[in-house]
Amino acid sequence: VKKEKNGKLKETRIFENMGININFSAGSGLPYSRSSKPYSALGMGGKSQLSGTINGSNMPWIYQCDIRLDKTFMLNLKKNEEGDVTKKGYLNVYLEVMNIFNFKNVTYVYEYTGNPDDDGYLTASEYQQQINSQVSVASYTDYYRMLIRDPYNYTMPTRVRLGVSFSF
């Protein structure tokens, strides 16, 4: 409540037309088919060999928490000759934070190891001769690790959006 110069009280409602949405979701890990034989995800070495049943293994659980704050302001767009409002517009300002707790969820794993960052090729004994025959073993293994560490094997980190929408 604010007192104006003429002595009248003016009421200010800062939370009017304001909203907050919180969305939390959790899901059990998606199934995948485990391999009993190590192989390169890049096509070097052998092929996958099913271990157990099709889709018999599960990835880790996935968690997500998003929040959105918004406030809508009413705008008088057009008045008639008497001063009455004939057309209104609405300006909505929002702040949206996705994955607010920055959960690092796994969305893909390599079938042999069940790990999102290692396919098992570099440590498999049957491929050591092939790996050791490279010009520089250290460079080869470093570049191989960089190639298989795919950021798309995880969900996206925290993202923040500030936006405005206008309707009439």
N, C-alpha and C positions, 0 to 999 in steps of 0.2 A: 504494500500500500504506500502510495506516494502522495504527499500533500502539495497541491499546486498553489500558485501565487494568489488566486482568487479565494483560497480557503477551502475549496472542494477537495475531496479525496479521490484519487485516481487509483484504481485497482490494476495491478500488473500481474498477469498470470503467465509466468515463464514456462510452466510445464504443460500449458494448454496446447493441444494438437502436437504433442510430442509422443514418441514411441520408442520402445526398446524391445528387441527380439534377441533371444538367446537360443541357439540350436546346438544341442550336444548329441552326437551320434556315436555308436560303437557297433562294430561288426566283427563276428568271428572271422578268422583268417580264411581266405579263399583256398580252395583245394588245388593241388597240382599233382602230377604223376612223377614220383621219384624214380631216379635212374640208378641202377646198380653199377654202372660203368662210367668212369670219368671220361669226359670228352670236351673238346674245345667249343665254346659257344661261337667262335669265329670260323668254324668249319675245319680246323686242323685236327688230325687224330681220328678217332672212331666215331661211332654214332651212339645215340642214347639207347639204353637197354632198360626196359621197364623193371622196376623193383616193387613188388607188392601188387596192388590193384591200381587201375586207372583212377586218378584223382583221390588216391588213398592217403595222401599227406596234406597237411594244412600249413599255410603261411601264418605268421603272427596276427593277432587281433589288430584292428584298425580303429583309431579314435579320432574324432574331429569335434572342435568346439568353435562356433562362429558367433559373433555378436554384431548387431546393427542398431545404431541410434539414429533417429530421424526427427525432424521438426518441420511442420508445414506452416507456412505463412500465407494468409489470405490477402490478395491484392485487389483493389478496386480498379478495374480496367476501363470502365465506361459508366458515365452518369448521365441521366436525362436532364431536361431543363429545370426540373424541380429539385435536382440535387440527389435524387434517389439512385442508388447503384443498380445498373441494369446488366452489367457483365462483370463477373469475378474471375480471377485467376488464382492458381495455387502454386506456390513455390515450395518445393520439398528439398531440404538440405539433409544429407545423410553421411554418416561415417560408418563404414563397414570394415570389420577386422575378421579375416578368415584364418582359421587355425591359430586362434589366439594364444594357445599354450605351446605352439610350435612343436606339435607331435611329429616325430619322424617315423611315419608309417611305411612299412614295406609293402610294395605293390607287385613285386616280381622277385622270384628267387631262382637260382640255377638248380636244375633238377638233381644233380649229383650231391651237392653240398647242402642244399637248402639255405644257402646264404645269398644275399643280394649283391655281394661284392666279390665273390670268388666262385669260379666254376669247377675248381679242382684240377684243372689241366696242368698247371705249373708244378704241383706237388705229386702228381701221379707218376709212379715208377715206370710205367710203360712208355711215357713220352720224354723221359730224361735224355735219352740219346738224341732225339730230334731237337730238344731245347739246347743241349750242349753243343750241337753242331753249328749253331748260329755264330756269326762273326764276333758279336759281342753279346755274351749271355746276359750280362747285367743290363745292357740297353734293351735287349729283347724282352726280358722279364718286366722291366719297368714300363715299357710301352704297352706290353700285353695287359698289365694290371690297370693302366690308364684306360685302355679300351673297354675292358669289361666292367669297370666301375661306372655304371650308367646312372646318372642322376634321376632318370625316369623310373628307376627301380624303387623310388620313394615318392611319397606324396609331396606336394609343394609346401614350402615353409610359410611362415606368417606373411600375410599380404594385407595391406591397408588401402582402402578406397575411400576417397572423399568425393561426393558427387552432388549434383543438383538436377532436379527434374522440374519441369514446368508444365502445368496442364490448365486448360481453360474450357 
